[in-house]
Every structure is written in structure tokens, then in C-alpha cells.
Amino acid sequence: MGQEIVRDGGTERILIVCNLNSSVGVRVFKPLLAVLLIISPCSLAGGFSAAATPTRIDIERGGGLMIFGAFGNPSSCSVSDRLYVKATHPQYDKIYAMALMAYASGKKVFAYSHSCEPVGWYAVAETTFNIVQPYAAFNIRD
């Protein structure tokens, strides 16, 4: 590790240089890289919800569709057991029809949630729900 003084116009800055080829740099960098590679995908990853029979379906003031049931928390949001589909979803009407059919017939649905987002009607901005994005799957089964 070393220092360089960099002059840019009338400004002087100290630049700290770390030689990653040194044994100290490698010992620090490798564990840090390993931790970042393990943690980063987990914090961004979504997943499939549990298959569950819808227990309630709300149309949220023209913004989308909230489906209640024992879905778990596939995206690790602050609220579990709810799936939200925005009205702008290209298959919104089809998903709504599937959810209603599952509710009426006692069938189970499950979906892939990629993210957590707040839904204003239900809670404050810090409260997030599992969102079914346009590139996600929504399925029905026995």
C-alpha cells in the first residue's frame, strides 16, 4: 500500500494505492470478494411463492390486484402471504381471471415474485409486498 499526491489545477488530493499482488492485498481482497458474491445474488433474488388457494382478492383503486393467501414471502418483503399484480401488467386481465377462478373453485395458484415494492393503498412507503412482474410466471394447479 502506498500514497501518491495528485495535483489537479489548484487542488491536491492524496491517492492511496493498494497493490493487490501483495500478499496483504490478496488476503483482504479474496475474502471480501467471496462475501460479496455470496450475499449479492441473495439480496436481489426473488422466487416462487408457495401454492395456495386465494382467500381474498382486492382491486386496489385502479392500481392493481392484491391476492391474499398462504403464499409465503418469496422476495423477502416486509409483508408475506400477498401477491400484487400491477394494472399495467400485460396479462393483468388473464391473471385476474385465473385468481378469481381459483378463489371460486378452491384451486391453488402460485407466482414468481422478482421484487418488493410499496403499494400505497395498503400501507406506508416502508411496507413492501411481493410483486408479480410482467416477465414473471403466474400458475394454477390442484
Backbone as JSON, one array per atom type, in Angstrom:
{
  "sequence": "MGQEIVRDGGTERILIVCNLNSSVGVRVFKPLLAVLLIISPCSLAGGFSAAATPTRIDIERGGGLMIFGAFGNPSSCSVSDRLYVKATHPQYDKIYAMALMAYASGKKVFAYSHSCEPVGWYAVAETTFNIVQPYAAFNIRD",
  "N": [[0.86, -1.16, 0.0], [0.53, 2.22, -0.81], [1.05, 5.8, -1.17], [0.07, 8.49, -3.27], [0.45, 11.81, -4.38], [-1.83, 13.75, -6.0], [-2.15, 16.3, -8.3], [-4.48, 18.52, -9.42], [-5.16, 21.08, -11.3], [-5.5, 23.67, -9.08], [-5.9, 22.03, -6.96], [-5.01, 19.65, -4.55], [-4.86, 16.19, -4.07], [-4.78, 13.25, -2.13], [-3.94, 10.1, -3.13], [-4.55, 6.84, -2.39], [-2.87, 3.95, -2.95], [-3.36, 0.6, -3.55], [-1.7, -2.34, -3.78], [-2.74, -5.13, -5.23], [-1.37, -7.38, -5.79], [0.29, -7.89, -3.75], [0.83, -9.86, -0.8], [-0.72, -9.06, 1.38], [-2.77, -7.53, 0.21], [-4.08, -9.49, -1.36], [-4.92, -11.27, 0.64], [-6.85, -9.71, 1.91], [-8.58, -8.97, -0.16], [-9.62, -11.34, -1.45], [-11.33, -12.77, 0.52], [-13.23, -10.72, 0.88], [-14.3, -10.44, -1.71], [-15.43, -12.98, -2.0], [-17.47, -12.94, -0.03], [-19.07, -10.85, -1.03], [-19.9, -11.97, -3.47], [-21.45, -14.08, -2.57], [-23.47, -12.89, -0.99], [-24.69, -10.83, -2.56], [-26.3, -11.9, -4.86], [-28.32, -13.13, -3.39], [-29.64, -11.06, -2.11], [-30.91, -9.83, -4.19], [-32.46, -11.68, -5.38], [-35.51, -13.23, -6.33], [-38.29, -15.43, -6.12], [-40.34, -18.43, -6.4], [-43.61, -18.36, -5.11], [-45.36, -20.08, -2.46], [-47.74, -22.59, -3.33], [-51.11, -21.78, -3.08], [-54.55, -21.49, -2.09], [-56.42, -18.72, -3.06], [-57.57, -16.44, -0.61], [-58.7, -14.0, -0.49], [-59.35, -11.32, -2.72], [-58.4, -8.25, -3.92], [-59.17, -5.32, -5.74], [-57.09, -2.78, -6.21], [-57.76, 0.33, -6.07], [-57.64, 0.93, -8.9], [-54.97, 0.65, -9.39], [-53.94, -1.91, -9.3], [-53.95, -5.41, -8.5], [-54.45, -7.2, -5.59], [-53.69, -10.23, -4.18], [-54.58, -12.41, -1.69], [-53.39, -15.0, 0.45], [-51.9, -18.11, 1.6], [-49.13, -17.71, 0.68], [-46.5, -17.38, 1.41], [-43.28, -15.78, 1.43], [-41.71, -14.99, -1.08], [-39.9, -13.03, -2.1], [-38.79, -11.94, 0.11], [-40.08, -9.71, 1.36], [-41.5, -7.02, 3.38], [-44.07, -7.69, 4.06], [-45.79, -10.73, 4.08], [-47.48, -13.45, 2.36], [-49.08, -12.29, 0.4], [-49.7, -11.38, -2.96], [-48.99, -9.06, -5.46], [-50.24, -7.62, -8.4], [-49.62, -5.37, -10.86], [-51.79, -3.06, -12.55], [-50.82, -2.38, -15.0], [-49.58, -4.6, -15.95], [-49.03, -6.76, -18.69], [-50.62, -9.05, -18.89], [-52.65, -8.73, -17.11], [-55.54, -8.93, -17.01], [-55.89, -11.65, -17.57], [-54.54, -12.87, -15.44], [-56.08, -11.92, -13.33], [-58.52, -13.17, -13.96], [-57.71, -15.87, -13.65], [-57.07, -15.89, -10.91], [-59.57, -15.29, -9.76], [-61.03, -17.53, -10.63], [-59.62, -19.55, -9.32], [-60.12, -18.83, -6.67], [-62.93, -19.17, -6.57], [-63.21, -21.9, -7.14], [-61.58, -23.24, -5.38], [-59.03, -23.95, -6.12], [-55.4, -23.92, -6.31], [-53.02, -21.27, -6.62], [-49.85, -20.04, -7.76], [-46.98, -17.92, -7.95], [-44.18, -16.25, -9.5], [-42.17, -14.02, -7.87], [-40.3, -11.18, -8.35], [-39.52, -8.94, -6.99], [-39.8, -6.51, -4.29], [-42.12, -4.06, -3.43], [-43.61, -0.97, -2.34], [-47.14, -0.62, -1.86], [-49.3, 1.78, -2.14], [-52.05, 2.07, -1.18], [-52.36, 0.14, 0.78], [-50.45, 0.45, 2.82], [-47.75, 2.27, 4.46], [-44.87, 3.81, 2.85], [-42.59, 2.34, 3.61], [-43.42, -0.23, 3.89], [-43.46, -3.24, 2.18], [-44.49, -5.33, -0.59], [-44.82, -8.55, -2.23], [-44.19, -8.51, -5.62], [-45.6, -9.32, -8.74], [-44.05, -9.38, -11.62], [-44.11, -8.26, -15.14], [-42.54, -10.1, -16.58], [-42.75, -12.42, -15.2], [-43.95, -15.6, -13.91], [-47.28, -16.87, -13.53], [-49.27, -19.21, -12.1], [-51.66, -21.96, -12.03], [-52.99, -24.67, -10.15], [-54.0, -27.97, -8.91]],
  "CA": [[0.0, 0.0, 0.0], [1.32, 3.44, -0.88], [0.31, 7.04, -1.38], [0.52, 9.41, -4.31], [-0.2, 13.1, -4.33], [-2.31, 14.09, -7.34], [-2.46, 17.72, -8.41], [-5.42, 18.79, -10.5], [-5.33, 22.53, -11.21], [-5.01, 24.16, -7.8], [-6.33, 21.12, -5.92], [-4.16, 18.5, -4.27], [-5.55, 15.07, -3.46], [-3.93, 12.11, -1.81], [-4.46, 8.88, -3.69], [-3.99, 5.68, -1.73], [-2.72, 2.88, -3.94], [-3.26, -0.73, -2.94], [-1.17, -3.33, -4.7], [-3.43, -6.39, -4.96], [-0.45, -8.5, -5.98], [0.98, -8.16, -2.5], [0.15, -10.89, -0.01], [-1.71, -8.4, 2.23], [-3.9, -7.18, -0.64], [-4.78, -10.71, -1.74], [-5.58, -11.81, 1.84], [-8.01, -8.88, 2.2], [-9.47, -8.9, -1.31], [-10.3, -12.61, -1.74], [-12.5, -12.99, 1.38], [-14.22, -9.69, 0.6], [-14.94, -10.81, -2.97], [-16.26, -14.16, -1.74], [-18.65, -12.5, 0.71], [-19.91, -10.07, -1.94], [-20.51, -12.88, -4.44], [-22.46, -14.91, -1.89], [-24.58, -12.08, -0.47], [-25.35, -10.0, -3.57], [-27.41, -12.53, -5.56], [-29.4, -13.44, -2.45], [-30.4, -9.86, -1.8], [-31.64, -9.41, -5.36], [-33.2, -12.79, -5.93], [-36.9, -13.5, -5.97], [-38.54, -16.86, -6.14], [-41.73, -18.84, -6.49], [-44.4, -18.4, -3.88], [-45.99, -21.37, -2.19], [-49.05, -22.73, -3.97], [-52.15, -21.57, -2.07], [-55.86, -21.05, -2.55], [-56.68, -17.33, -2.68], [-58.59, -16.24, 0.43], [-59.27, -12.67, -0.7], [-58.8, -10.64, -3.9], [-58.77, -6.84, -3.92], [-58.76, -4.41, -6.81], [-56.54, -1.66, -5.45], [-58.03, 1.67, -6.61], [-57.2, 1.09, -10.28], [-53.52, 0.47, -9.5], [-53.56, -3.3, -9.47], [-54.69, -6.52, -7.92], [-53.79, -7.83, -4.44], [-54.21, -11.57, -3.93], [-54.23, -12.87, -0.35], [-53.37, -16.45, 0.64], [-50.7, -18.6, 2.3], [-48.11, -17.75, -0.38], [-45.15, -17.21, 1.94], [-42.63, -14.49, 1.15], [-40.63, -15.37, -2.0], [-38.91, -11.97, -2.32], [-38.39, -11.44, 1.43], [-40.65, -8.38, 1.56], [-41.89, -6.79, 4.77], [-45.37, -8.35, 4.26], [-45.86, -12.0, 3.38], [-48.8, -14.03, 2.05], [-49.83, -11.46, -0.55], [-49.08, -11.16, -4.26], [-49.54, -7.87, -6.09], [-50.08, -7.53, -9.84], [-49.96, -4.01, -11.29], [-52.76, -2.97, -13.64], [-50.07, -2.22, -16.25], [-49.06, -5.91, -16.36], [-49.67, -7.07, -19.97], [-51.58, -10.14, -18.74], [-53.41, -8.41, -15.9], [-56.89, -9.49, -17.08], [-55.79, -13.12, -17.51], [-54.17, -13.22, -14.07], [-57.27, -11.64, -12.53], [-59.47, -14.26, -14.23], [-57.2, -17.09, -13.01], [-57.19, -15.74, -9.45], [-60.99, -15.42, -9.42], [-61.41, -18.92, -10.83], [-59.02, -20.33, -8.22], [-60.87, -18.48, -5.47], [-64.27, -19.77, -6.64], [-63.16, -23.36, -7.24], [-60.71, -23.81, -4.36], [-57.73, -24.34, -6.71], [-54.24, -23.17, -5.81], [-52.2, -20.5, -7.56], [-48.53, -19.63, -7.28], [-46.37, -16.97, -8.88], [-42.8, -15.86, -9.28], [-42.04, -12.61, -7.47], [-38.92, -10.72, -8.53], [-39.16, -7.75, -6.22], [-40.67, -5.98, -3.24], [-42.42, -2.64, -3.63], [-44.76, -0.5, -1.56], [-48.43, -0.43, -2.54], [-49.78, 2.9, -1.35], [-53.36, 1.92, -0.55], [-52.31, -0.81, 1.88], [-49.51, 0.74, 3.9], [-46.78, 3.34, 4.25], [-43.83, 3.52, 1.85], [-41.6, 1.39, 4.11], [-44.02, -1.56, 3.86], [-43.35, -3.75, 0.81], [-45.24, -6.53, -0.94], [-44.28, -9.34, -3.34], [-44.72, -8.01, -6.89], [-45.53, -10.21, -9.9], [-43.63, -8.52, -12.73], [-44.56, -8.72, -16.46], [-41.73, -11.21, -17.08], [-42.85, -13.48, -14.2], [-44.96, -16.64, -14.14], [-48.43, -17.0, -12.65], [-49.73, -20.57, -12.4], [-52.76, -22.54, -11.27], [-52.89, -26.13, -10.04], [-54.92, -28.57, -7.92]],
  "C": [[0.9, 1.22, 0.0], [0.44, 4.64, -1.11], [0.93, 7.79, -2.54], [-0.21, 10.71, -4.1], [-0.56, 13.47, -5.76], [-2.68, 15.56, -7.34], [-3.33, 17.91, -9.65], [-5.75, 20.27, -10.43], [-4.73, 23.0, -9.91], [-5.33, 23.22, -6.66], [-5.34, 19.98, -5.77], [-5.0, 17.42, -3.6], [-4.54, 13.97, -3.18], [-4.63, 10.86, -2.31], [-3.77, 7.72, -2.99], [-4.01, 4.53, -2.73], [-2.54, 1.57, -3.19], [-2.8, -1.7, -3.99], [-1.8, -4.68, -4.38], [-2.54, -7.61, -5.22], [0.32, -8.81, -4.7], [0.18, -9.17, -1.69], [-0.92, -10.28, 0.9], [-2.95, -8.08, 1.42], [-4.73, -8.39, -1.02], [-5.53, -11.29, -0.55], [-6.83, -11.01, 2.17], [-9.03, -8.98, 1.08], [-10.25, -10.2, -1.54], [-11.48, -12.89, -0.81], [-13.61, -11.96, 1.13], [-14.99, -10.02, -0.68], [-15.86, -12.01, -2.76], [-17.55, -13.79, -1.02], [-19.6, -11.74, -0.21], [-20.61, -10.97, -2.96], [-21.59, -13.74, -3.82], [-23.67, -14.08, -1.51], [-25.35, -11.37, -1.57], [-26.48, -10.71, -4.3], [-28.59, -12.81, -4.63], [-30.25, -12.21, -2.17], [-31.24, -9.39, -2.98], [-32.58, -10.48, -5.88], [-34.64, -12.82, -5.44], [-37.08, -15.01, -5.92], [-40.02, -17.14, -6.3], [-42.39, -18.8, -5.13], [-44.83, -19.83, -3.63], [-47.31, -21.4, -2.95], [-50.12, -22.65, -2.89], [-53.46, -21.16, -2.74], [-56.06, -19.59, -2.13], [-57.8, -17.23, -1.65], [-59.29, -14.9, 0.3], [-58.59, -12.07, -1.93], [-59.33, -9.22, -3.88], [-58.33, -6.18, -5.22], [-58.35, -3.13, -6.1], [-56.67, -0.36, -6.24], [-57.51, 1.9, -8.02], [-55.71, 0.86, -10.48], [-53.11, -0.96, -9.74], [-54.44, -4.23, -8.68], [-53.88, -7.13, -6.78], [-54.48, -9.15, -4.17], [-53.68, -12.04, -2.58], [-54.27, -14.4, -0.31], [-52.07, -16.84, 1.33], [-49.55, -18.79, 1.31], [-46.68, -17.69, 0.15], [-44.61, -15.85, 1.55], [-41.44, -14.71, 0.21], [-39.56, -14.31, -2.23], [-38.42, -11.35, -1.02], [-38.82, -9.99, 1.66], [-41.04, -8.21, 3.03], [-43.25, -7.4, 5.09], [-45.38, -9.64, 3.45], [-47.31, -12.36, 3.06], [-49.7, -13.14, 1.21], [-49.01, -11.33, -1.83], [-49.77, -9.97, -4.9], [-49.21, -7.87, -7.57], [-50.52, -6.13, -10.25], [-50.92, -4.05, -12.47], [-52.07, -2.82, -15.0], [-49.46, -3.53, -16.74], [-49.77, -6.31, -17.65], [-50.7, -8.2, -19.9], [-52.45, -9.96, -17.5], [-54.8, -9.07, -15.91], [-56.88, -11.01, -16.96], [-55.44, -13.58, -16.08], [-55.36, -13.0, -13.13], [-58.3, -12.76, -12.71], [-59.02, -15.56, -13.57], [-57.36, -17.04, -11.5], [-58.64, -15.89, -9.01], [-61.46, -16.86, -9.56], [-60.86, -19.81, -9.72], [-59.76, -20.07, -6.91], [-62.22, -19.2, -5.44], [-64.25, -21.29, -6.6], [-62.3, -24.03, -6.17], [-59.38, -24.33, -4.9], [-56.62, -23.46, -6.14], [-53.56, -22.42, -6.95], [-50.83, -20.27, -6.91], [-47.9, -18.77, -8.36], [-44.91, -16.77, -8.53], [-42.77, -14.37, -8.97], [-40.57, -12.23, -7.58], [-38.53, -9.61, -7.57], [-40.19, -7.43, -5.14], [-40.87, -4.49, -3.52], [-43.56, -2.24, -2.69], [-46.0, -0.41, -2.45], [-49.2, 0.56, -1.67], [-51.09, 2.71, -0.61], [-53.27, 1.1, 0.73], [-51.43, -0.38, 3.05], [-48.64, 1.94, 3.55], [-45.68, 2.87, 3.31], [-42.81, 2.48, 2.31], [-42.12, -0.05, 4.08], [-44.03, -2.05, 2.42], [-44.07, -5.08, 0.65], [-44.56, -7.25, -2.1], [-44.98, -8.94, -4.63], [-44.53, -9.07, -7.98], [-45.27, -9.31, -11.11], [-44.12, -9.07, -14.08], [-43.77, -9.9, -17.01], [-41.77, -12.4, -16.12], [-43.95, -14.47, -14.58], [-46.07, -16.54, -13.11], [-49.12, -18.29, -13.04], [-50.9, -20.98, -11.54], [-52.58, -24.05, -11.26], [-53.89, -26.64, -9.0], [-54.5, -28.25, -6.52]]
}
